[in-house]
Amino acid sequence: MSRQVDEPVIRASELGEYVYCARSWWLRRVQGVQSRNQASLRSGTAAHDRHGRGVATLQTQRRLATLLLAAALLVLLAAVLMALMGGAG
C-alpha cells in the first residue's frame, strides 16, 4: 500500500501539541503562522537533541557493560572448569 504524495503526515509531537492547544496547532499547521517565540523553540529543540544524544550514549554504554559482564562470566567459568579438571587428574 503506497502513500500518495499529497497525503498529510501528522507526527506524534503534533498530536501532543493539538491535545495541549488545538488553536495553536491549527494556527501553525493550517494557517502557517509561526510562533513569535522562535529563540525559545530553538533552545528547547537543542536541549532535546542534547538529551537524545545522552540517552543514546547511555544505551551504548549499557550494551557494552552487558557484553563485558558476559565475557567476564565466561572467563570465570573457564577458570573454574580448568581448576576442577586440573584437580581431578
Biopython code that builds the backbone (N, CA, C, O; Angstrom):
import numpy as np
from Bio.PDB.StructureBuilder import StructureBuilder

atoms = [
    (1, "MET", "N", (0.837, -1.171, 0.000)),
    (1, "MET", "CA", (0.000, 0.000, 0.000)),
    (1, "MET", "C", (0.887, 1.240, 0.000)),
    (1, "MET", "O", (1.662, 1.444, 0.934)),
    (2, "SER", "N", (0.784, 2.059, -1.021)),
    (2, "SER", "CA", (1.636, 3.238, -1.115)),
    (2, "SER", "C", (0.872, 4.486, -0.694)),
    (2, "SER", "O", (-0.343, 4.583, -0.862)),
    (3, "ARG", "N", (1.602, 5.413, -0.155)),
    (3, "ARG", "CA", (1.005, 6.658, 0.313)),
    (3, "ARG", "C", (1.085, 7.688, -0.806)),
    (3, "ARG", "O", (2.109, 7.790, -1.481)),
    (4, "GLN", "N", (0.029, 8.439, -1.003)),
    (4, "GLN", "CA", (0.041, 9.493, -2.004)),
    (4, "GLN", "C", (0.935, 10.622, -1.522)),
    (4, "GLN", "O", (1.077, 10.854, -0.322)),
    (5, "VAL", "N", (1.537, 11.320, -2.479)),
    (5, "VAL", "CA", (2.471, 12.394, -2.148)),
    (5, "VAL", "C", (1.786, 13.526, -1.384)),
    (5, "VAL", "O", (2.387, 14.103, -0.477)),
    (6, "ASP", "N", (0.548, 13.851, -1.731)),
    (6, "ASP", "CA", (-0.115, 14.983, -1.096)),
    (6, "ASP", "C", (-0.833, 14.624, 0.206)),
    (6, "ASP", "O", (-1.490, 15.476, 0.804)),
    (7, "GLU", "N", (-0.714, 13.388, 0.643)),
    (7, "GLU", "CA", (-1.347, 12.974, 1.895)),
    (7, "GLU", "C", (-0.583, 13.571, 3.076)),
    (7, "GLU", "O", (0.631, 13.391, 3.166)),
    (8, "PRO", "N", (-1.260, 14.275, 3.981)),
    (8, "PRO", "CA", (-0.547, 14.905, 5.095)),
    (8, "PRO", "C", (-0.018, 13.874, 6.094)),
    (8, "PRO", "O", (-0.604, 12.811, 6.297)),
    (9, "VAL", "N", (1.098, 14.227, 6.700)),
    (9, "VAL", "CA", (1.696, 13.384, 7.734)),
    (9, "VAL", "C", (1.544, 14.121, 9.062)),
    (9, "VAL", "O", (1.935, 15.282, 9.187)),
    (10, "ILE", "N", (0.979, 13.446, 10.035)),
    (10, "ILE", "CA", (0.837, 14.034, 11.367)),
    (10, "ILE", "C", (1.712, 13.230, 12.320)),
    (10, "ILE", "O", (1.526, 12.025, 12.487)),
    (11, "ARG", "N", (2.664, 13.911, 12.937)),
    (11, "ARG", "CA", (3.606, 13.258, 13.843)),
    (11, "ARG", "C", (3.031, 13.203, 15.264)),
    (11, "ARG", "O", (2.101, 13.933, 15.608)),
    (12, "ALA", "N", (3.607, 12.326, 16.062)),
    (12, "ALA", "CA", (3.148, 12.182, 17.448)),
    (12, "ALA", "C", (3.284, 13.497, 18.210)),
    (12, "ALA", "O", (2.427, 13.836, 19.026)),
    (13, "SER", "N", (4.358, 14.234, 17.945)),
    (13, "SER", "CA", (4.537, 15.512, 18.638)),
    (13, "SER", "C", (3.420, 16.492, 18.280)),
    (13, "SER", "O", (3.016, 17.309, 19.107)),
    (14, "GLU", "N", (2.924, 16.405, 17.042)),
    (14, "GLU", "CA", (1.812, 17.269, 16.651)),
    (14, "GLU", "C", (0.528, 16.883, 17.376)),
    (14, "GLU", "O", (-0.274, 17.744, 17.736)),
    (15, "LEU", "N", (0.341, 15.591, 17.586)),
    (15, "LEU", "CA", (-0.837, 15.160, 18.350)),
    (15, "LEU", "C", (-0.785, 15.732, 19.762)),
    (15, "LEU", "O", (-1.790, 16.199, 20.299)),
    (16, "GLY", "N", (0.408, 15.686, 20.352)),
    (16, "GLY", "CA", (0.585, 16.257, 21.684)),
    (16, "GLY", "C", (0.314, 17.750, 21.694)),
    (16, "GLY", "O", (-0.314, 18.274, 22.614)),
    (17, "GLU", "N", (0.794, 18.432, 20.656)),
    (17, "GLU", "CA", (0.551, 19.871, 20.548)),
    (17, "GLU", "C", (-0.945, 20.149, 20.400)),
    (17, "GLU", "O", (-1.473, 21.079, 21.009)),
    (18, "TYR", "N", (-1.616, 19.342, 19.593)),
    (18, "TYR", "CA", (-3.057, 19.519, 19.383)),
    (18, "TYR", "C", (-3.830, 19.300, 20.684)),
    (18, "TYR", "O", (-4.740, 20.062, 21.010)),
    (19, "VAL", "N", (-3.463, 18.261, 21.417)),
    (19, "VAL", "CA", (-4.145, 17.979, 22.685)),
    (19, "VAL", "C", (-3.909, 19.119, 23.675)),
    (19, "VAL", "O", (-4.812, 19.509, 24.415)),
    (20, "TYR", "N", (-2.676, 19.650, 23.677)),
    (20, "TYR", "CA", (-2.346, 20.748, 24.592)),
    (20, "TYR", "C", (-3.114, 22.015, 24.226)),
    (20, "TYR", "O", (-3.694, 22.672, 25.090)),
    (21, "CYS", "N", (-3.111, 22.354, 22.915)),
    (21, "CYS", "CA", (-3.810, 23.565, 22.469)),
    (21, "CYS", "C", (-4.170, 23.418, 20.995)),
    (21, "CYS", "O", (-3.337, 23.636, 20.115)),
    (22, "ALA", "N", (-5.411, 23.049, 20.741)),
    (22, "ALA", "CA", (-5.866, 22.826, 19.368)),
    (22, "ALA", "C", (-5.750, 24.101, 18.533)),
    (22, "ALA", "O", (-5.438, 24.034, 17.344)),
    (23, "ARG", "N", (-5.992, 25.237, 19.132)),
    (23, "ARG", "CA", (-5.921, 26.508, 18.390)),
    (23, "ARG", "C", (-4.489, 26.778, 17.932)),
    (23, "ARG", "O", (-4.268, 27.183, 16.791)),
    (24, "SER", "N", (-3.531, 26.560, 18.805)),
    (24, "SER", "CA", (-2.125, 26.749, 18.451)),
    (24, "SER", "C", (-1.736, 25.818, 17.308)),
    (24, "SER", "O", (-1.065, 26.234, 16.364)),
    (25, "TRP", "N", (-2.158, 24.563, 17.396)),
    (25, "TRP", "CA", (-1.865, 23.594, 16.327)),
    (25, "TRP", "C", (-2.474, 24.069, 15.011)),
    (25, "TRP", "O", (-1.815, 24.030, 13.972)),
    (26, "TRP", "N", (-3.721, 24.513, 15.052)),
    (26, "TRP", "CA", (-4.415, 24.958, 13.846)),
    (26, "TRP", "C", (-3.723, 26.179, 13.235)),
    (26, "TRP", "O", (-3.544, 26.256, 12.019)),
    (27, "LEU", "N", (-3.338, 27.126, 14.084)),
    (27, "LEU", "CA", (-2.660, 28.321, 13.580)),
    (27, "LEU", "C", (-1.351, 27.957, 12.879)),
    (27, "LEU", "O", (-1.047, 28.494, 11.814)),
    (28, "ARG", "N", (-0.587, 27.058, 13.465)),
    (28, "ARG", "CA", (0.704, 26.694, 12.890)),
    (28, "ARG", "C", (0.542, 25.798, 11.677)),
    (28, "ARG", "O", (1.123, 26.059, 10.624)),
    (29, "ARG", "N", (-0.246, 24.745, 11.820)),
    (29, "ARG", "CA", (-0.346, 23.713, 10.787)),
    (29, "ARG", "C", (-1.219, 24.146, 9.608)),
    (29, "ARG", "O", (-0.853, 23.918, 8.455)),
    (30, "VAL", "N", (-2.350, 24.756, 9.877)),
    (30, "VAL", "CA", (-3.298, 25.102, 8.816)),
    (30, "VAL", "C", (-3.047, 26.512, 8.282)),
    (30, "VAL", "O", (-3.022, 26.721, 7.069)),
    (31, "GLN", "N", (-2.863, 27.466, 9.171)),
    (31, "GLN", "CA", (-2.705, 28.859, 8.759)),
    (31, "GLN", "C", (-1.255, 29.246, 8.467)),
    (31, "GLN", "O", (-1.006, 30.270, 7.831)),
    (32, "GLY", "N", (-0.301, 28.439, 8.925)),
    (32, "GLY", "CA", (1.108, 28.727, 8.656)),
    (32, "GLY", "C", (1.687, 29.847, 9.504)),
    (32, "GLY", "O", (2.719, 30.416, 9.149)),
    (33, "VAL", "N", (1.045, 30.172, 10.613)),
    (33, "VAL", "CA", (1.526, 31.235, 11.499)),
    (33, "VAL", "C", (2.685, 30.682, 12.328)),
    (33, "VAL", "O", (2.563, 29.630, 12.955)),
    (34, "GLN", "N", (3.801, 31.398, 12.325)),
    (34, "GLN", "CA", (4.965, 30.990, 13.106)),
    (34, "GLN", "C", (4.902, 31.607, 14.500)),
    (34, "GLN", "O", (4.377, 32.706, 14.682)),
    (35, "SER", "N", (5.430, 30.903, 15.457)),
    (35, "SER", "CA", (5.489, 31.409, 16.825)),
    (35, "SER", "C", (6.416, 32.624, 16.886)),
    (35, "SER", "O", (7.420, 32.684, 16.176)),
    (36, "ARG", "N", (6.075, 33.575, 17.728)),
    (36, "ARG", "CA", (6.948, 34.736, 17.939)),
    (36, "ARG", "C", (8.096, 34.375, 18.871)),
    (36, "ARG", "O", (8.972, 35.199, 19.135)),
    (37, "ASN", "N", (8.090, 33.187, 19.351)),
    (37, "ASN", "CA", (8.971, 32.722, 20.396)),
    (37, "ASN", "C", (10.038, 31.775, 19.819)),
    (37, "ASN", "O", (10.354, 30.754, 20.430)),
    (38, "GLN", "N", (10.594, 32.116, 18.641)),
    (38, "GLN", "CA", (11.499, 31.227, 17.916)),
    (38, "GLN", "C", (12.779, 30.913, 18.694)),
    (38, "GLN", "O", (13.259, 29.780, 18.654)),
    (39, "ALA", "N", (13.331, 31.890, 19.393)),
    (39, "ALA", "CA", (14.570, 31.649, 20.147)),
    (39, "ALA", "C", (14.348, 30.588, 21.216)),
    (39, "ALA", "O", (15.185, 29.704, 21.401)),
    (40, "SER", "N", (13.241, 30.671, 21.909)),
    (40, "SER", "CA", (12.927, 29.682, 22.941)),
    (40, "SER", "C", (12.690, 28.305, 22.323)),
    (40, "SER", "O", (13.107, 27.290, 22.880)),
    (41, "LEU", "N", (12.025, 28.275, 21.176)),
    (41, "LEU", "CA", (11.794, 26.997, 20.493)),
    (41, "LEU", "C", (13.113, 26.363, 20.057)),
    (41, "LEU", "O", (13.305, 25.157, 20.211)),
    (42, "ARG", "N", (14.024, 27.178, 19.512)),
    (42, "ARG", "CA", (15.341, 26.648, 19.107)),
    (42, "ARG", "C", (16.104, 26.126, 20.319)),
    (42, "ARG", "O", (16.751, 25.081, 20.256)),
    (43, "SER", "N", (16.022, 26.866, 21.424)),
    (43, "SER", "CA", (16.690, 26.440, 22.653)),
    (43, "SER", "C", (16.126, 25.108, 23.146)),
    (43, "SER", "O", (16.879, 24.224, 23.555)),
    (44, "GLY", "N", (14.813, 24.968, 23.108)),
    (44, "GLY", "CA", (14.177, 23.715, 23.525)),
    (44, "GLY", "C", (14.543, 22.559, 22.615)),
    (44, "GLY", "O", (14.770, 21.443, 23.081)),
    (45, "THR", "N", (14.601, 22.825, 21.311)),
    (45, "THR", "CA", (14.996, 21.789, 20.352)),
    (45, "THR", "C", (16.430, 21.343, 20.619)),
    (45, "THR", "O", (16.727, 20.149, 20.600)),
    (46, "ALA", "N", (17.317, 22.306, 20.868)),
    (46, "ALA", "CA", (18.713, 21.971, 21.168)),
    (46, "ALA", "C", (18.807, 21.152, 22.454)),
    (46, "ALA", "O", (19.591, 20.205, 22.529)),
    (47, "ALA", "N", (18.017, 21.509, 23.461)),
    (47, "ALA", "CA", (18.024, 20.750, 24.722)),
    (47, "ALA", "C", (17.546, 19.321, 24.494)),
    (47, "ALA", "O", (18.117, 18.381, 25.046)),
    (48, "HIS", "N", (16.502, 19.152, 23.686)),
    (48, "HIS", "CA", (16.022, 17.808, 23.374)),
    (48, "HIS", "C", (17.069, 17.012, 22.597)),
    (48, "HIS", "O", (17.230, 15.813, 22.823)),
    (49, "ASP", "N", (17.779, 17.672, 21.685)),
    (49, "ASP", "CA", (18.844, 16.996, 20.939)),
    (49, "ASP", "C", (19.953, 16.524, 21.880)),
    (49, "ASP", "O", (20.430, 15.394, 21.773)),
    (50, "ARG", "N", (20.360, 17.405, 22.806)),
    (50, "ARG", "CA", (21.401, 17.017, 23.776)),
    (50, "ARG", "C", (20.932, 15.840, 24.625)),
    (50, "ARG", "O", (21.687, 14.898, 24.863)),
    (51, "HIS", "N", (19.706, 15.900, 25.069)),
    (51, "HIS", "CA", (19.160, 14.811, 25.883)),
    (51, "HIS", "C", (19.138, 13.504, 25.079)),
    (51, "HIS", "O", (19.504, 12.449, 25.596)),
    (52, "GLY", "N", (18.714, 13.579, 23.835)),
    (52, "GLY", "CA", (18.672, 12.389, 22.982)),
    (52, "GLY", "C", (20.050, 11.776, 22.793)),
    (52, "GLY", "O", (20.206, 10.555, 22.836)),
    (53, "ARG", "N", (21.055, 12.631, 22.583)),
    (53, "ARG", "CA", (22.425, 12.116, 22.441)),
    (53, "ARG", "C", (22.890, 11.465, 23.740)),
    (53, "ARG", "O", (23.558, 10.431, 23.717)),
    (54, "GLY", "N", (22.537, 12.074, 24.872)),
    (54, "GLY", "CA", (22.907, 11.492, 26.168)),
    (54, "GLY", "C", (22.263, 10.134, 26.378)),
    (54, "GLY", "O", (22.913, 9.207, 26.862)),
    (55, "VAL", "N", (20.998, 10.008, 26.020)),
    (55, "VAL", "CA", (20.292, 8.728, 26.148)),
    (55, "VAL", "C", (20.939, 7.682, 25.247)),
    (55, "VAL", "O", (21.140, 6.542, 25.664)),
    (56, "ALA", "N", (21.266, 8.066, 24.011)),
    (56, "ALA", "CA", (21.900, 7.126, 23.080)),
    (56, "ALA", "C", (23.257, 6.667, 23.613)),
    (56, "ALA", "O", (23.605, 5.492, 23.502)),
    (57, "THR", "N", (24.021, 7.594, 24.191)),
    (57, "THR", "CA", (25.323, 7.244, 24.766)),
    (57, "THR", "C", (25.150, 6.264, 25.921)),
    (57, "THR", "O", (25.886, 5.283, 26.017)),
    (58, "LEU", "N", (24.189, 6.522, 26.790)),
    (58, "LEU", "CA", (23.952, 5.620, 27.920)),
    (58, "LEU", "C", (23.499, 4.238, 27.457)),
    (58, "LEU", "O", (23.884, 3.232, 28.054)),
    (59, "GLN", "N", (22.695, 4.176, 26.412)),
    (59, "GLN", "CA", (22.265, 2.879, 25.884)),
    (59, "GLN", "C", (23.459, 2.099, 25.344)),
    (59, "GLN", "O", (23.563, 0.891, 25.557)),
    (60, "THR", "N", (24.356, 2.789, 24.645)),
    (60, "THR", "CA", (25.561, 2.139, 24.129)),
    (60, "THR", "C", (26.431, 1.645, 25.280)),
    (60, "THR", "O", (26.940, 0.525, 25.237)),
    (61, "GLN", "N", (26.603, 2.468, 26.302)),
    (61, "GLN", "CA", (27.409, 2.068, 27.456)),
    (61, "GLN", "C", (26.782, 0.884, 28.183)),
    (61, "GLN", "O", (27.495, 0.009, 28.674)),
    (62, "ARG", "N", (25.475, 0.851, 28.253)),
    (62, "ARG", "CA", (24.795, -0.266, 28.916)),
    (62, "ARG", "C", (25.020, -1.566, 28.142)),
    (62, "ARG", "O", (25.275, -2.612, 28.740)),
    (63, "ARG", "N", (24.925, -1.499, 26.812)),
    (63, "ARG", "CA", (25.183, -2.694, 25.998)),
    (63, "ARG", "C", (26.622, -3.173, 26.180)),
    (63, "ARG", "O", (26.872, -4.371, 26.312)),
    (64, "LEU", "N", (27.562, -2.231, 26.186)),
    (64, "LEU", "CA", (28.965, -2.584, 26.376)),
    (64, "LEU", "C", (29.178, -3.216, 27.749)),
    (64, "LEU", "O", (29.900, -4.207, 27.863)),
    (65, "ALA", "N", (28.570, -2.668, 28.777)),
    (65, "ALA", "CA", (28.700, -3.228, 30.125)),
    (65, "ALA", "C", (28.144, -4.647, 30.176)),
    (65, "ALA", "O", (28.724, -5.517, 30.825)),
    (66, "THR", "N", (27.027, -4.885, 29.497)),
    (66, "THR", "CA", (26.438, -6.227, 29.463)),
    (66, "THR", "C", (27.372, -7.204, 28.766)),
    (66, "THR", "O", (27.559, -8.328, 29.230)),
    (67, "LEU", "N", (27.961, -6.777, 27.649)),
    (67, "LEU", "CA", (28.907, -7.644, 26.933)),
    (67, "LEU", "C", (30.144, -7.942, 27.777)),
    (67, "LEU", "O", (30.622, -9.077, 27.809)),
    (68, "LEU", "N", (30.659, -6.922, 28.459)),
    (68, "LEU", "CA", (31.832, -7.133, 29.310)),
    (68, "LEU", "C", (31.511, -8.065, 30.478)),
    (68, "LEU", "O", (32.337, -8.900, 30.848)),
    (69, "LEU", "N", (30.337, -7.929, 31.051)),
    (69, "LEU", "CA", (29.928, -8.820, 32.132)),
    (69, "LEU", "C", (29.825, -10.255, 31.630)),
    (69, "LEU", "O", (30.273, -11.182, 32.304)),
    (70, "ALA", "N", (29.239, -10.444, 30.454)),
    (70, "ALA", "CA", (29.129, -11.789, 29.881)),
    (70, "ALA", "C", (30.511, -12.375, 29.623)),
    (70, "ALA", "O", (30.745, -13.553, 29.893)),
    (71, "ALA", "N", (31.429, -11.564, 29.102)),
    (71, "ALA", "CA", (32.794, -12.038, 28.851)),
    (71, "ALA", "C", (33.480, -12.418, 30.162)),
    (71, "ALA", "O", (34.160, -13.442, 30.230)),
    (72, "ALA", "N", (33.307, -11.604, 31.201)),
    (72, "ALA", "CA", (33.915, -11.903, 32.497)),
    (72, "ALA", "C", (33.356, -13.202, 33.075)),
    (72, "ALA", "O", (34.101, -13.993, 33.655)),
    (73, "LEU", "N", (32.058, -13.425, 32.922)),
    (73, "LEU", "CA", (31.457, -14.665, 33.418)),
    (73, "LEU", "C", (31.982, -15.878, 32.654)),
    (73, "LEU", "O", (32.198, -16.936, 33.246)),
    (74, "LEU", "N", (32.188, -15.734, 31.350)),
    (74, "LEU", "CA", (32.762, -16.839, 30.568)),
    (74, "LEU", "C", (34.191, -17.146, 31.006)),
    (74, "LEU", "O", (34.571, -18.311, 31.117)),
    (75, "VAL", "N", (34.977, -16.107, 31.254)),
    (75, "VAL", "CA", (36.351, -16.310, 31.727)),
    (75, "VAL", "C", (36.330, -16.985, 33.096)),
    (75, "VAL", "O", (37.118, -17.897, 33.341)),
    (76, "LEU", "N", (35.447, -16.554, 33.985)),
    (76, "LEU", "CA", (35.328, -17.169, 35.307)),
    (76, "LEU", "C", (34.920, -18.631, 35.190)),
    (76, "LEU", "O", (35.479, -19.490, 35.872)),
    (77, "LEU", "N", (33.954, -18.915, 34.332)),
    (77, "LEU", "CA", (33.520, -20.291, 34.121)),
    (77, "LEU", "C", (34.665, -21.149, 33.595)),
    (77, "LEU", "O", (34.860, -22.278, 34.046)),
    (78, "ALA", "N", (35.422, -20.610, 32.639)),
    (78, "ALA", "CA", (36.565, -21.351, 32.098)),
    (78, "ALA", "C", (37.601, -21.613, 33.193)),
    (78, "ALA", "O", (38.162, -22.707, 33.258)),
    (79, "ALA", "N", (37.858, -20.633, 34.044)),
    (79, "ALA", "CA", (38.838, -20.801, 35.121)),
    (79, "ALA", "C", (38.376, -21.857, 36.119)),
    (79, "ALA", "O", (39.178, -22.668, 36.582)),
    (80, "VAL", "N", (37.094, -21.849, 36.450)),
    (80, "VAL", "CA", (36.558, -22.845, 37.384)),
    (80, "VAL", "C", (36.658, -24.236, 36.774)),
    (80, "VAL", "O", (37.072, -25.178, 37.449)),
    (81, "LEU", "N", (36.288, -24.376, 35.514)),
    (81, "LEU", "CA", (36.373, -25.684, 34.850)),
    (81, "LEU", "C", (37.809, -26.178, 34.772)),
    (81, "LEU", "O", (38.075, -27.361, 34.985)),
    (82, "MET", "N", (38.738, -25.272, 34.468)),
    (82, "MET", "CA", (40.152, -25.676, 34.405)),
    (82, "MET", "C", (40.645, -26.107, 35.785)),
    (82, "MET", "O", (41.404, -27.070, 35.898)),
    (83, "ALA", "N", (40.223, -25.405, 36.829)),
    (83, "ALA", "CA", (40.640, -25.763, 38.186)),
    (83, "ALA", "C", (40.071, -27.118, 38.583)),
    (83, "ALA", "O", (40.757, -27.922, 39.213)),
    (84, "LEU", "N", (38.826, -27.370, 38.218)),
    (84, "LEU", "CA", (38.209, -28.655, 38.543)),
    (84, "LEU", "C", (38.862, -29.795, 37.768)),
    (84, "LEU", "O", (39.085, -30.871, 38.321)),
    (85, "MET", "N", (39.163, -29.572, 36.519)),
    (85, "MET", "CA", (39.792, -30.619, 35.700)),
    (85, "MET", "C", (41.232, -30.861, 36.122)),
    (85, "MET", "O", (41.707, -31.997, 36.125)),
    (86, "GLY", "N", (41.920, -29.790, 36.477)),
    (86, "GLY", "CA", (43.302, -29.930, 36.913)),
    (86, "GLY", "C", (43.403, -30.626, 38.260)),
    (86, "GLY", "O", (44.354, -31.368, 38.503)),
    (87, "GLY", "N", (42.438, -30.396, 39.133)),
    (87, "GLY", "CA", (42.438, -31.005, 40.452)),
    (87, "GLY", "C", (42.020, -32.459, 40.426)),
    (87, "GLY", "O", (42.343, -33.197, 41.357)),
    (88, "ALA", "N", (41.304, -32.908, 39.383)),
    (88, "ALA", "CA", (40.815, -34.285, 39.309)),
    (88, "ALA", "C", (41.879, -35.235, 38.791)),
    (88, "ALA", "O", (41.789, -36.439, 39.034)),
    (89, "GLY", "N", (42.886, -34.732, 38.081)),
    (89, "GLY", "CA", (43.874, -35.600, 37.428)),
    (89, "GLY", "C", (44.957, -35.984, 38.319)),
    (89, "GLY", "O", (45.863, -36.712, 37.912)),
]
sb = StructureBuilder()
sb.init_structure("model")
sb.init_model(0)
sb.init_chain("A")
sb.init_seg("    ")
for serial, (resi, resn, name, xyz) in enumerate(atoms, 1):
    if name == "N":
        sb.init_residue(resn, " ", resi, " ")
    sb.init_atom(name, np.array(xyz, "f"), 0.0, 1.0, " ", f" {name:<3s}", serial, name[0])
structure = sb.get_structure()
